[in-house]
Amino acid sequence: MNYNKKILAIAVMMATGTVYANTSPEQDLIKRDPLTYQQWHLQNTGQTGFSLSAGKAGEDLNLDFADRMGIKGRGITVSVIDTGVEISHPDLKNNVVPGSRNLIDGSDYPVDTHGHGTSVAGLIAAEEGNNLGGRGVAPYANLIGFNFLSEQSLASWMVSHGLSEDFRVLDRFTDPRVFNQSYGSTPSSPLNGDLNAEPEYALIEEVMKDISLDSHWGRGATYVKSAGNSFGFYTTYIQGIQFYVIPYENNQFLNNKGLPFHNANIALDNTTFWNLVVSSLNAEGQLASYSSVGSNIFLSAPGGEFGEDKPAMVTVDLTGCEQGMNVTGTHKNSLHGGTQLDPNCDFNAVMNGTSSSGPNVAGAVATVMSANPGLDARTVRHILAATARKVDPEHKGVTLDFESASGNTVTYEAIPGWQTNAAGYHFHNYYGLGAVNIDDAVYKALFTGVSLPELQITDWQKQIANVTIPDADLAGAQSTMVVDQNLTIEAVQLKLNLDHERLRDVAIELTSPSGTRSVVMSARTGFLDGTDGGYTDSVMLSHHFYGEKSQGNWTIKVIDTDKGASSTLIYNPNIGLFTTNGTNNALDGVLKDWSLRIYGH
């Protein structure tokens, strides 16, 4: 945003009485609280975040203008659905409003024995200017919390995700308009996505739809969801025992040819339109080493690394040096252990993961909502998409060389680099539509007077294929369907039935009528044996077609990328190391049928 536009915005806000913070342009963001100067995600000047190395200046949420103008989440309540929240924490308590719930004992104090949820809450809305710790992305926002991860019943899900115990609609001013979900799962096999066969999932989907569109007198709410932390490996449980699942290729452990080992599109709650799924950036403006990715990523945001060799997040911690992430003792992170800056260990500098990028986006959503509270949640989401920054612009994607069934070495563009779709939106499977850009989003929100047209959702349209998937062959299996509805796309869901004995070999692509190719399931995804033959009504989501028109020919392509050279390992230190996916599929796979559902206007 140029300087003249900033001045114009300032004048408009002063004329309308919406400037409500005692700030001035010469007041530097890093002078607010003792630890703010190390909060690189707010204003990256190349800080270390108390780690051993520095980040890259400018790689942050870009909230300088919003900060100067006092647009910081005022009037917007954010629900932290997590391990709980220490709502009496001195850097949180003044932003806590009634509505928190301990889902175990029914009290209004959501006890956090881990610290994860408390750190998440701090990233969203830690208080600023109180001479304690740092600040949140939206330091004037309201907070409530739930210890859902300690009591994961359907009833607890309903209460924490927006329904009161008497199923009251969200319309009070203190009810949440943003829900942060810094949790998830890493299934080791595809899930049956047929919601009609799973009444619990169908109910959850309906509740999220209702709250997203109809709560708050029709302005709706936003669910923010962390993508996952399983780029290189993941953990799973077999008969109650935890195992590490890792790739193995060319006689090398953890070698997956540069491809993500666990795609974010596997987890069912990452494939619903109602969740805004977020990947994670490090302090250098690149994908964080752990971040799950996929075509379902909507935005990316800072999440950091591990706070030792590279910066993580600086945020609140459980109070005291005996609990949380910051405890007494020697630490590689220089904030930890009871230091002069934080003698009581009430803050930490090792919070990371998409668990951190999620609340940074939740804080951004709250900030933009507070800039123009009359906009509905879908329009705010659209504004964030339209202003997102093309982060890591030189990233070329991932190419995969493999030996075809005929013995030739072939090259496959397994994950495209940045692409510009037919509507002019940039997209990358690592970063979605780009990195959150708060200042540009706030500016756009200030001058947006009309919300998006009403959301339209098509019925599932099914296409029978019954096409053979040849082994280790770039030609793959293809099928085309014609979509008659002509919507401006907000998201596309794919549901498919596919037989294959070794799903980790399979890549799935969807191409729009405009010619945009989206890799909705990347090759070499770390499924285990015993996947019941393939995908059964499995649902995947893509934002790659955002803003394009839906009418015309859609094409699916399924490619087998391996004739048996790679495998998957599972490991438990007390049991040993085992190989799975060690034998190539004896039969060619079959693409049986596929369906599309379009969300748009």
C-alpha positions as CSV (number, residue, x, y, z in Angstrom):
1,M,0.0,0.0,0.0
2,N,1.5,3.4,-0.9
3,Y,1.8,6.3,1.5
4,N,-1.0,8.4,-0.1
5,K,-3.5,5.6,0.2
6,K,-2.5,5.2,3.9
7,I,-3.1,8.9,4.5
8,L,-6.5,8.7,2.7
9,A,-7.5,5.8,4.9
10,I,-6.5,7.6,8.0
11,A,-8.6,10.6,7.0
12,V,-11.6,8.5,6.3
13,M,-11.3,6.6,9.6
14,M,-10.9,9.9,11.6
15,A,-13.9,11.3,9.9
16,T,-16.0,8.3,10.7
17,G,-14.8,8.0,14.3
18,T,-13.2,4.6,13.9
19,V,-9.7,5.5,15.2
20,Y,-9.8,4.4,18.7
21,A,-6.2,3.7,19.7
22,N,-3.7,6.1,21.2
23,T,-1.0,5.5,18.6
24,S,1.0,7.7,16.3
25,P,2.9,7.1,13.1
26,E,6.3,7.6,14.7
27,Q,5.6,5.0,17.5
28,D,7.5,1.9,16.6
29,L,5.8,-1.5,17.0
30,I,8.7,-3.1,18.6
31,K,8.6,-0.7,21.6
32,R,5.3,-1.9,23.0
33,D,6.2,-4.7,25.5
34,P,9.4,-6.3,26.7
35,L,9.3,-9.2,24.3
36,T,7.6,-7.6,21.3
37,Y,11.0,-6.8,19.7
38,Q,11.6,-10.5,19.2
39,Q,8.1,-11.2,17.7
40,W,9.3,-11.5,14.2
41,H,6.0,-12.6,12.9
42,L,4.6,-9.2,13.7
43,Q,7.5,-7.1,12.4
44,N,10.5,-9.0,11.0
45,T,13.7,-7.0,11.2
46,G,15.9,-10.1,11.2
47,Q,15.4,-11.1,14.9
48,T,16.5,-14.4,16.3
49,G,13.4,-14.9,18.5
50,F,15.9,-15.9,21.2
51,S,17.2,-18.7,19.0
52,L,20.7,-19.2,17.5
53,S,20.0,-17.7,14.1
54,A,18.1,-14.8,12.5
55,G,15.2,-14.5,10.2
56,K,14.8,-12.5,7.0
57,A,13.6,-8.9,7.4
58,G,10.2,-8.2,6.0
59,E,8.9,-11.8,6.3
60,D,6.0,-11.1,8.6
61,L,2.2,-10.6,8.7
62,N,2.5,-6.9,7.5
63,L,0.4,-5.2,10.2
64,D,2.2,-1.9,10.6
65,F,-0.6,0.2,9.2
66,A,-3.3,-1.6,11.1
67,D,-1.2,-1.2,14.3
68,R,-0.8,2.5,13.8
69,M,-4.5,3.0,13.2
70,G,-5.6,0.9,16.2
71,I,-7.3,-1.7,14.0
72,K,-6.6,-4.7,16.3
73,G,-9.6,-6.9,16.7
74,R,-11.8,-4.8,18.9
75,G,-15.3,-6.3,19.3
76,I,-14.4,-9.6,17.8
77,T,-14.4,-12.7,20.0
78,V,-12.1,-15.6,19.1
79,S,-12.7,-19.1,20.5
80,V,-9.6,-21.2,21.2
81,I,-10.5,-24.9,20.9
82,D,-7.5,-26.6,22.3
83,T,-5.9,-28.1,25.4
84,G,-7.5,-25.3,27.4
85,V,-6.5,-21.8,28.2
86,E,-5.1,-20.3,31.3
87,I,-7.6,-17.5,31.2
88,S,-6.1,-15.9,34.4
89,H,-2.7,-15.4,32.8
90,P,-1.7,-11.8,33.4
91,D,-1.2,-11.2,29.6
92,L,-4.6,-12.7,28.7
93,K,-7.1,-12.0,31.5
94,N,-8.1,-8.5,30.4
95,N,-9.1,-9.8,27.0
96,V,-11.1,-12.8,28.3
97,V,-14.9,-12.5,28.2
98,P,-17.6,-14.9,29.5
99,G,-18.1,-18.0,27.5
100,S,-15.2,-20.3,28.3
101,R,-16.0,-23.9,29.4
102,N,-14.2,-26.7,31.0
103,L,-15.6,-29.6,29.1
104,I,-14.6,-32.1,31.7
105,D,-16.2,-30.6,34.9
106,G,-18.6,-28.1,33.4
107,S,-17.0,-25.1,35.1
108,D,-16.1,-21.8,33.3
109,Y,-12.3,-22.3,33.7
110,P,-10.8,-24.4,30.8
111,V,-7.8,-25.8,32.7
112,D,-4.8,-26.1,30.5
113,T,-2.3,-28.7,31.8
114,H,-0.1,-28.7,28.7
115,G,0.3,-25.0,27.7
116,H,-0.4,-25.4,24.0
117,G,-3.8,-23.7,24.1
118,T,-2.5,-20.9,26.3
119,S,0.3,-20.2,23.8
120,V,-2.2,-20.3,20.9
121,A,-4.4,-17.7,22.8
122,G,-1.4,-15.5,23.3
123,L,-0.6,-15.5,19.6
124,I,-4.2,-14.4,18.9
125,A,-4.8,-11.8,21.5
126,A,-2.2,-11.3,24.2
127,E,-2.7,-7.8,25.6
128,E,-0.4,-5.0,24.4
129,G,1.1,-2.0,26.2
130,N,0.9,-3.6,29.7
131,N,4.7,-4.0,30.0
132,L,4.3,-7.8,30.0
133,G,5.7,-10.3,27.5
134,G,4.7,-9.5,23.9
135,R,1.4,-9.0,22.2
136,G,-1.1,-10.8,20.0
137,V,-1.9,-10.3,16.3
138,A,-5.2,-8.8,17.5
139,P,-4.5,-7.5,21.0
140,Y,-7.9,-5.9,21.4
141,A,-9.9,-9.0,20.5
142,N,-11.9,-11.0,23.0
143,L,-10.9,-14.5,24.0
144,I,-12.8,-17.6,25.2
145,G,-11.3,-21.1,25.5
146,F,-12.2,-24.8,25.6
147,N,-10.2,-27.8,26.7
148,F,-11.7,-29.8,23.9
149,L,-8.6,-32.0,23.3
150,S,-9.1,-33.4,26.8
151,E,-12.8,-34.3,26.2
152,Q,-13.4,-35.0,22.5
153,S,-17.0,-36.1,22.6
154,L,-19.6,-35.0,20.0
155,A,-21.3,-32.9,22.7
156,S,-18.0,-31.2,23.5
157,W,-17.4,-30.5,19.8
158,M,-20.8,-28.8,19.5
159,V,-20.3,-26.6,22.5
160,S,-16.7,-25.6,21.7
161,H,-17.4,-25.1,18.0
162,G,-20.3,-22.7,18.4
163,L,-23.4,-24.2,19.8
164,S,-24.5,-23.5,23.3
165,E,-25.8,-26.3,25.4
166,D,-29.3,-25.2,24.5
167,F,-28.3,-25.0,20.8
168,R,-28.7,-21.2,20.8
169,V,-27.7,-19.4,17.6
170,L,-24.6,-17.2,17.9
171,D,-26.0,-13.7,17.9
172,R,-24.7,-12.1,21.1
173,F,-21.9,-9.5,20.7
174,T,-19.5,-11.6,22.8
175,D,-20.2,-14.8,20.9
176,P,-17.2,-15.9,18.8
177,R,-16.9,-14.9,15.1
178,V,-13.6,-16.7,14.8
179,F,-12.9,-20.3,15.9
180,N,-9.2,-21.5,16.1
181,Q,-8.5,-25.2,15.7
182,S,-4.8,-25.9,16.2
183,Y,-5.3,-29.6,16.2
184,G,-5.7,-32.4,13.7
185,S,-5.1,-36.0,12.7
186,T,-2.7,-37.8,10.4
187,P,-4.6,-40.9,9.1
188,S,-2.3,-43.7,7.8
189,S,-5.0,-44.7,5.2
190,P,-7.7,-42.9,3.3
191,L,-10.9,-42.2,5.1
192,N,-14.3,-43.0,3.7
193,G,-15.6,-39.6,3.0
194,D,-19.3,-40.5,2.4
195,L,-20.9,-38.3,5.0
196,N,-24.2,-40.0,4.5
197,A,-22.7,-43.1,6.0
198,E,-21.3,-41.2,9.0
199,P,-24.2,-39.3,10.7
200,E,-21.7,-37.6,13.1
201,Y,-19.7,-36.1,10.3
202,A,-22.9,-35.0,8.5
203,L,-24.1,-33.3,11.7
204,I,-20.8,-31.5,12.2
205,E,-20.8,-30.3,8.6
206,E,-24.3,-28.9,8.9
207,V,-23.4,-27.1,12.2
208,M,-20.3,-25.5,10.6
209,K,-22.3,-24.5,7.6
210,D,-25.0,-22.9,9.7
211,I,-22.6,-21.0,11.9
212,S,-20.4,-20.0,9.0
213,L,-23.2,-18.5,7.1
214,D,-26.1,-17.6,9.4
215,S,-24.8,-16.7,12.8
216,H,-24.3,-13.1,14.0
217,W,-27.4,-11.8,12.3
218,G,-26.3,-13.3,8.9
219,R,-22.7,-12.1,9.1
220,G,-21.4,-15.5,9.9
221,A,-18.2,-16.8,11.5
222,T,-14.9,-18.2,10.3
223,Y,-13.3,-21.6,11.3
224,V,-9.5,-21.5,11.0
225,K,-7.8,-24.9,10.9
226,S,-4.1,-25.9,11.1
227,A,-3.0,-28.1,8.2
228,G,-0.8,-30.5,10.1
229,N,2.9,-31.0,10.9
230,S,3.7,-34.1,8.9
231,F,5.7,-33.0,5.8
232,G,8.6,-35.4,6.4
233,F,7.2,-38.2,8.6
234,Y,4.3,-38.8,10.9
235,T,3.2,-41.0,13.8
236,T,0.4,-43.5,13.9
237,Y,-1.0,-46.0,16.4
238,I,-1.2,-49.7,15.8
239,Q,-3.0,-51.7,18.5
240,G,-2.5,-48.7,20.8
241,I,1.3,-48.5,20.3
242,Q,2.8,-45.4,18.7
243,F,4.9,-45.9,15.6
244,Y,6.9,-43.5,13.4
245,V,6.0,-43.7,9.7
246,I,8.8,-42.7,7.4
247,P,9.7,-42.9,3.7
248,Y,12.5,-45.0,2.3
249,E,13.9,-44.7,-1.2
250,N,17.3,-45.3,-2.8
251,N,18.4,-47.1,0.4
252,Q,17.9,-43.8,2.3
253,F,15.8,-43.1,5.3
254,L,13.5,-40.1,5.2
255,N,14.0,-39.8,1.4
256,N,10.7,-39.0,-0.3
257,K,12.1,-37.4,-3.4
258,G,11.4,-33.9,-2.0
259,L,7.6,-34.6,-1.8
260,P,5.4,-34.2,1.2
261,F,5.0,-37.5,3.0
262,H,1.6,-36.8,4.4
263,N,-0.8,-34.7,2.3
264,A,-3.1,-32.3,4.2
265,N,-6.0,-33.5,2.0
266,I,-6.1,-36.9,3.8
267,A,-7.7,-35.7,7.0
268,L,-11.4,-35.4,6.6
269,D,-11.8,-32.1,8.6
270,N,-9.2,-30.5,6.3
271,T,-11.4,-31.2,3.2
272,T,-14.5,-29.4,4.3
273,F,-15.2,-26.0,2.7
274,W,-16.0,-24.5,6.1
275,N,-12.5,-24.8,7.5
276,L,-9.9,-22.2,6.3
277,V,-6.8,-24.5,6.3
278,V,-3.4,-22.9,6.9
279,S,0.2,-24.0,6.2
280,S,3.2,-22.7,8.1
281,L,6.1,-20.3,7.2
282,N,9.4,-20.0,8.9
283,A,11.2,-16.7,9.7
284,E,12.9,-16.7,6.3
285,G,9.6,-16.7,4.4
286,Q,9.7,-20.3,3.3
287,L,7.7,-23.4,4.1
288,A,8.4,-24.5,7.6
289,S,10.2,-27.9,7.7
290,Y,7.3,-29.7,9.2
291,S,4.3,-28.1,7.5
292,S,1.7,-30.4,5.8
293,V,0.6,-29.1,2.4
294,G,-1.9,-29.7,-0.3
295,S,-4.4,-28.2,-2.7
296,N,-6.7,-27.6,0.2
297,I,-4.4,-25.0,1.8
298,F,-6.1,-21.6,1.7
299,L,-3.5,-19.3,3.2
300,S,0.0,-19.5,4.7
301,A,1.2,-17.6,7.8
302,P,4.2,-17.5,10.1
303,G,4.6,-20.6,12.3
304,G,8.4,-20.7,12.8
305,E,10.8,-23.5,13.4
306,F,11.7,-24.9,16.8
307,G,13.2,-22.0,18.6
308,E,16.6,-23.5,19.0
309,D,18.6,-23.3,15.8
310,K,16.0,-21.1,14.1
311,P,13.2,-18.8,15.4
312,A,9.9,-20.1,16.7
313,M,7.0,-18.0,18.1
314,V,7.4,-15.7,21.1
315,T,4.1,-16.0,23.0
316,V,2.6,-16.6,26.4
317,D,3.2,-19.8,28.4
318,L,1.6,-21.3,31.5
319,T,2.7,-19.2,34.4
320,G,5.6,-20.4,36.6
321,C,8.8,-22.3,35.9
322,E,7.4,-25.7,36.8
323,Q,4.9,-26.1,33.9
324,G,4.4,-25.3,30.3
325,M,7.1,-25.1,27.6
326,N,9.4,-22.7,29.6
327,V,10.7,-24.4,32.8
328,T,13.7,-24.1,35.0
329,G,16.9,-25.4,33.6
330,T,19.4,-24.9,30.8
331,H,17.9,-24.3,27.4
332,K,19.1,-23.7,23.9
333,N,16.6,-20.8,23.6
334,S,17.9,-17.9,25.6
335,L,14.5,-16.7,26.9
336,H,14.0,-20.0,28.7
337,G,14.8,-21.1,32.2
338,G,14.0,-18.1,34.3
339,T,15.9,-15.2,32.7
340,Q,16.1,-11.5,33.4
341,L,13.5,-10.8,30.7
342,D,11.1,-13.4,32.0
343,P,12.1,-14.5,35.5
344,N,8.8,-16.3,36.2
345,C,8.8,-18.3,33.0
346,D,5.4,-16.8,32.0
347,F,6.3,-16.7,28.3
348,N,8.0,-19.0,25.8
349,A,9.9,-18.7,22.5
350,V,9.5,-22.3,21.2
351,M,5.9,-22.4,20.1
352,N,5.7,-23.5,16.5
353,G,3.9,-25.7,14.0
354,T,0.8,-25.1,12.0
355,S,-0.6,-24.8,15.5
356,S,1.0,-21.3,15.4
357,S,0.3,-20.3,11.8
358,G,-3.4,-21.1,12.5
359,P,-3.8,-18.6,15.4
360,N,-1.8,-16.0,13.5
361,V,-4.5,-16.3,10.8
362,A,-7.3,-16.3,13.3
363,G,-5.8,-13.0,14.7
364,A,-5.7,-11.7,11.1
365,V,-9.3,-12.6,10.5
366,A,-10.3,-10.8,13.7
367,T,-8.3,-7.8,12.7
368,V,-10.0,-7.5,9.3
369,M,-13.4,-8.1,10.8
370,S,-12.8,-5.3,13.2
371,A,-11.9,-3.0,10.4
372,N,-15.4,-3.4,8.9
373,P,-17.7,-5.3,11.2
374,G,-20.5,-5.2,8.8
375,L,-18.9,-7.5,6.3
376,D,-19.9,-11.1,6.4
377,A,-17.3,-13.8,7.1
378,R,-17.1,-15.1,3.6
379,T,-16.3,-11.6,2.3
380,V,-13.5,-11.3,4.9
381,R,-12.2,-14.6,3.7
382,H,-12.3,-13.4,0.1
383,I,-10.5,-10.2,1.1
384,L,-7.7,-12.2,2.7
385,A,-7.5,-14.3,-0.5
386,A,-7.5,-11.2,-2.8
387,T,-4.7,-9.5,-0.8
388,A,-2.5,-12.5,0.0
389,R,1.2,-12.1,-0.8
390,K,3.1,-14.4,-3.2
391,V,5.6,-15.7,-0.6
392,D,8.8,-17.6,-1.6
393,P,8.1,-16.5,-5.2
394,E,11.0,-18.5,-6.7
395,H,9.9,-21.8,-5.4
396,K,9.7,-24.1,-8.4
397,G,7.6,-26.9,-6.9
398,V,8.8,-30.5,-7.0
399,T,9.6,-32.7,-10.0
400,L,9.8,-36.4,-9.7
401,D,12.0,-38.6,-11.8
402,F,11.0,-42.3,-11.8
403,E,11.5,-45.4,-13.9
404,S,8.5,-46.2,-16.0
405,A,7.2,-49.7,-16.5
406,S,8.9,-49.8,-19.9
407,G,12.3,-49.1,-18.2
408,N,12.7,-45.4,-19.3
409,T,13.3,-42.6,-16.8
410,V,10.5,-40.1,-17.0
411,T,10.0,-36.7,-15.3
412,Y,6.7,-35.7,-13.7
413,E,5.8,-32.3,-12.4
414,A,4.6,-33.7,-9.1
415,I,3.8,-30.4,-7.4
416,P,3.7,-27.3,-9.7
417,G,5.5,-24.1,-8.7
418,W,3.5,-20.9,-8.4
419,Q,0.7,-20.8,-11.0
420,T,-1.6,-18.0,-11.9
421,N,-5.1,-19.4,-12.6
422,A,-7.5,-18.0,-15.2
423,A,-9.0,-15.6,-12.7
424,G,-5.6,-14.1,-11.9
425,Y,-5.1,-15.7,-8.5
426,H,-1.7,-17.1,-7.6
427,F,-1.7,-20.6,-6.1
428,H,0.9,-23.0,-4.7
429,N,0.2,-26.3,-2.9
430,Y,2.7,-25.2,-0.2
431,Y,1.3,-21.8,0.4
432,G,-2.3,-21.8,-0.9
433,L,-3.3,-18.4,-2.3
434,G,-0.4,-16.8,-0.5
435,A,0.8,-15.4,2.8
436,V,-1.5,-13.4,5.0
437,N,-1.1,-9.6,4.3
438,I,-3.0,-7.8,7.1
439,D,-2.4,-4.2,6.1
440,D,-3.6,-4.7,2.5
441,A,-6.6,-6.7,3.7
442,V,-7.5,-4.1,6.3
443,Y,-7.3,-1.4,3.7
444,K,-9.5,-3.3,1.3
445,A,-12.0,-4.1,4.0
446,L,-12.3,-0.4,4.9
447,F,-13.4,0.4,1.4
448,T,-15.6,-2.7,0.8
449,G,-19.2,-1.8,1.2
450,V,-21.0,-4.9,-0.2
451,S,-20.5,-8.5,0.8
452,L,-20.2,-11.3,-1.7
453,P,-23.3,-12.7,-3.4
454,E,-25.1,-15.5,-1.7
455,L,-23.1,-18.8,-1.6
456,Q,-24.3,-21.5,-3.9
457,I,-23.4,-25.1,-3.5
458,T,-24.0,-27.6,-6.3
459,D,-25.1,-31.1,-5.8
460,W,-22.5,-33.8,-6.2
461,Q,-22.2,-34.6,-9.9
462,K,-21.0,-38.1,-10.6
463,Q,-19.0,-39.5,-13.5
464,I,-18.6,-43.2,-14.1
465,A,-15.1,-43.9,-15.4
466,N,-13.9,-47.6,-15.0
467,V,-10.5,-46.7,-16.5
468,T,-7.3,-48.7,-15.9
469,I,-4.4,-47.0,-14.1
470,P,-1.3,-48.3,-15.8
471,D,1.7,-49.1,-13.6
472,A,4.5,-46.5,-13.6
473,D,3.2,-44.6,-16.6
474,L,2.8,-40.8,-17.1
475,A,-0.2,-41.4,-19.4
476,G,-2.2,-42.4,-16.4
477,A,-6.0,-42.8,-16.4
478,Q,-8.2,-39.9,-17.5
479,S,-11.9,-39.2,-17.3
480,T,-13.9,-36.0,-18.2
481,M,-17.3,-34.6,-17.0
482,V,-19.2,-31.6,-18.2
483,V,-20.4,-29.1,-15.5
484,D,-23.3,-26.9,-16.6
485,Q,-23.6,-24.6,-13.7
486,N,-21.6,-21.4,-14.3
487,L,-20.5,-20.2,-10.8
488,T,-17.5,-18.1,-9.7
489,I,-15.6,-20.7,-7.8
490,E,-14.7,-20.4,-4.2
491,A,-13.7,-24.0,-3.8
492,V,-14.0,-27.4,-5.5
493,Q,-14.5,-30.8,-3.7
494,L,-13.6,-34.0,-5.4
495,K,-14.9,-37.4,-4.3
496,L,-13.6,-40.6,-5.9
497,N,-13.7,-44.3,-5.8
498,L,-10.5,-45.9,-6.9
499,D,-8.9,-49.4,-6.6
500,H,-5.2,-49.6,-6.2
501,E,-3.0,-52.0,-4.1
502,R,-0.2,-49.4,-3.4
503,L,-1.8,-46.0,-3.0
504,R,1.5,-44.3,-2.1
505,D,2.4,-44.5,-5.8
506,V,-0.6,-42.6,-7.0
507,A,-1.0,-38.9,-7.9
508,I,-4.4,-37.4,-8.5
509,E,-4.9,-34.3,-10.7
510,L,-7.9,-32.2,-11.5
511,T,-8.0,-29.8,-14.4
512,S,-10.6,-27.1,-14.7
513,P,-12.4,-25.9,-17.9
514,S,-9.9,-23.0,-18.0
515,G,-7.0,-25.4,-18.1
516,T,-5.7,-25.0,-14.5
517,R,-4.1,-28.2,-13.2
518,S,-4.4,-28.9,-9.5
519,V,-2.6,-31.8,-7.8
520,V,-5.2,-32.8,-5.2
521,M,-3.2,-35.8,-4.0
522,S,0.6,-35.8,-4.4
523,A,2.5,-38.9,-5.3
524,R,4.5,-40.9,-2.6
525,T,2.1,-40.1,0.1
526,G,2.9,-42.3,3.1
527,F,0.0,-44.6,3.3
528,L,0.5,-48.0,5.0
529,D,-0.5,-51.4,3.6
530,G,-4.0,-52.5,4.4
531,T,-5.8,-49.6,2.8
532,D,-8.7,-51.8,1.7
533,G,-7.7,-51.5,-2.0
534,G,-7.8,-47.7,-2.5
535,Y,-10.1,-44.7,-2.1
536,T,-13.8,-45.2,-1.1
537,D,-15.9,-42.0,-1.5
538,S,-12.8,-40.2,-0.4
539,V,-13.1,-36.4,-0.4
540,M,-10.4,-33.9,-1.4
541,L,-10.6,-30.1,-1.6
542,S,-8.9,-27.6,-3.9
543,H,-8.6,-23.8,-3.8
544,H,-6.5,-23.8,-7.0
545,F,-9.5,-22.7,-9.1
546,Y,-10.4,-19.7,-6.9
547,G,-12.3,-17.1,-8.9
548,E,-12.5,-19.2,-12.1
549,K,-15.8,-20.2,-13.8
550,S,-17.1,-23.6,-13.1
551,Q,-18.9,-24.3,-16.4
552,G,-17.3,-26.6,-18.9
553,N,-15.2,-29.8,-19.1
554,W,-13.4,-31.0,-15.9
555,T,-10.8,-33.7,-16.2
556,I,-9.4,-36.0,-13.6
557,K,-6.1,-37.8,-14.2
558,V,-4.6,-40.6,-12.0
559,I,-0.9,-41.4,-12.4
560,D,1.0,-44.4,-10.9
561,T,4.6,-43.1,-10.3
562,D,6.5,-46.1,-9.1
563,K,7.0,-49.7,-10.2
564,G,8.2,-50.8,-6.7
565,A,11.5,-49.0,-6.1
566,S,10.4,-47.2,-2.9
567,S,8.7,-48.4,0.4
568,T,7.4,-47.1,3.7
569,L,8.9,-47.9,7.1
570,I,7.3,-48.0,10.5
571,Y,9.4,-47.8,13.6
572,N,9.0,-48.1,17.4
573,P,12.2,-47.9,19.5
574,N,11.0,-50.7,21.7
575,I,9.7,-53.0,19.0
576,G,11.9,-52.4,15.9
577,L,11.7,-51.4,12.3
578,F,9.3,-52.9,9.7
579,T,8.8,-52.4,6.0
580,T,5.4,-51.8,4.4
581,N,4.6,-51.1,0.8
582,G,7.6,-53.1,-0.1
583,T,6.1,-55.0,-3.0
584,N,4.7,-53.3,-6.1
585,N,1.0,-53.7,-7.0
586,A,0.4,-57.0,-8.8
587,L,-2.6,-55.6,-10.6
588,D,-3.1,-52.3,-12.3
589,G,-5.4,-49.9,-10.5
590,V,-8.8,-48.8,-11.6
591,L,-10.4,-45.3,-11.5
592,K,-14.0,-46.4,-10.9
593,D,-15.9,-43.1,-10.6
594,W,-15.6,-39.6,-9.3
595,S,-17.8,-36.7,-8.3
596,L,-17.5,-32.9,-8.1
597,R,-19.2,-30.4,-5.8
598,I,-18.7,-26.6,-6.5
599,Y,-18.9,-23.9,-3.9
600,G,-19.3,-20.4,-5.4
601,H,-21.5,-17.5,-6.3
